[in-house]
Amino acid sequence: MSSVVRRTFKSTPERDASKTWTAIIDLLVQGKSNSARAELEAVGGVAASVIADQSPKDAAIITTCDGPRTRIYCLYDDNAIDGSDANEEALPFDPLKGDWRVSLPCNTDDLEWVQNALKQHSTRITARDLDAAVGKDENVASEKSQNLILDTEGFLGS
């Protein structure tokens, strides 16, 4: 079973929403200049809008891949200035390995336009209602993990 890693970025007013997205991209692409970077940069304006609305304050930006899941949150206001809860450290794995996806949390009122704007640039980067139950995050997992079937008899040694 895959694990989950959490990172928390300082956002406004420490850095504006666009610079926050750039910092998140840098974490995800790990210094590489590739098609994933180009795809993430292409949705920069839309992602910055989601960050500016403070959607990733309590609901994570979720990245799935052929490895661990990454949940990214943002700090705002005094918490961003203080920064003591931030963790922007590099990841010990490639968060965009294989069939990667990024799901942005979004306010209900903006969800339709955000989804449409993202579709113009990417099929891997999507938006979900930030009020959706945490269990709904499972729909961003790759199809490979969704097809996992547990053999309970074999597991329990029956």
N, C-alpha and C positions, 0 to 999 in steps of 0.2 A: 504494500500500500504506500502511496506517495505521501511525503510529509508536506508541511506548510511552513513557509518562512515569512516573517513580517518585517517590513521596513516602514519607517515613518519619516516624512520629509517636512522641513520647515517651509511654510509658504507665506502668504501675506500677513504682515507687512515685511517680514524678513527678506523675502524675494517675491517678485510678482508671479502671477499664475503661469505665464509663458516660461519664465526661468525655472519654475518648479517642474513643469513638464519636461524641459530640457534636461534637468538633473535626473528625472525619472528615466528618460531615454538613455542617458549615460549609464545608469545603473543596469538597465536591461541589456544594452548592446555590448557592454564591457569593453569599450574602446574600439570596437570594430566599426568599420565603415562598410555597410552591406545593405542588402535590400530591406532587411528588417528595420534598420535605422531610417532609411528613406520612407518606409511605410509609416513608421511612428511619427516622423517629422511632418509627413503629409497631412496628418490629422491634428497638428499642433494647435491650430486656432480653436477647433472644437474641444480638444482636451483641455486647453487653457480656460475655456468658458466653463467647463464642468468644475475645474479646480477653483476658479474664481467664485463660483456659486457655493463653495465649501462642501460639495457633495462627498469628497473623500475624507471628510472629517470623522464620520462615524461608520461609513460604508466604504469598504476597500475597493481600490482598483485591483482587479484580480488578473494575474497572469498565469496561464497554464501552459504546460509544455510536456515533453516526454520525461520530465524529471519532476522535482518538487513544485508545488504551487507557491506563488509569491503573492502576498497580500500587501498592498501599499496604501498607507494612510497619509494624511497631511495635517500639519499643525497650523493653527491660525491665531491671529491677535497676540495676546500676551504669551501664550504657549509657544508661538513661533519665535518670538523675540527671545524668550528664556532658552528655548531649545533643549532643555534637559531631557525631554522625552523623545527627542529625535534619534533616529538610527538610520543613517544613510550609508552605512558600510557596504563595501562590495559584497556580492553574493559568491559563495564558494562553489557555484555551479552555473551552467549556462541557462538562464531563465527563458531563453528563446530557442531551446534545442528541439529539433523535430517539428511537429505540428503544433506550433504555439498559437495562443490566442490571448487577447487582452479585452477585459470587460470593464467598462467605465460606469460607475454609479451615476445616476442622473435624476434630477428633480422630475416628478411626474409631469409637471406643466411643460417641461422642455424635452421630454423623452422622444417624442415623434420627430422633431426637427433634428435633434442630435443624431438619432439613428439614421435618418435620411442623409445627413451631411457626412457621417462616417462611411456609409455605403458607397459614396462617390469616390472614396480613396482606398478603401480596404474591406476585405471580407473577414479578416482576422481580428479587427478591432471593432468592437460592438459596444452598445450601451444597454443598461438594464435599469429598471426603476429602483431608485435607492431605498424605497420603502418595501421592496420585495423581501420576503423572509430569507434568512441566511442560507437556508437549504436550496434556494433557487440558484445559488452560485454554482451548484453542481452542473447546471446546464452549460457552463462555459468549459467544462472539461472536454478533452478530446474524445472522439468517438471510440478510440481504443479503450480508454478507461471506462466508458459507459457500457461496453460489451463484456466487462469482466464478470465472470460468474464464479461464485464461491462454491466449491465442493465441500459442503459441511460434513458429509460422511467421511470423506478422505481426510479432511482437516482434523476431525475429532478421532480419527483412527478406528471408526466403526467398521 
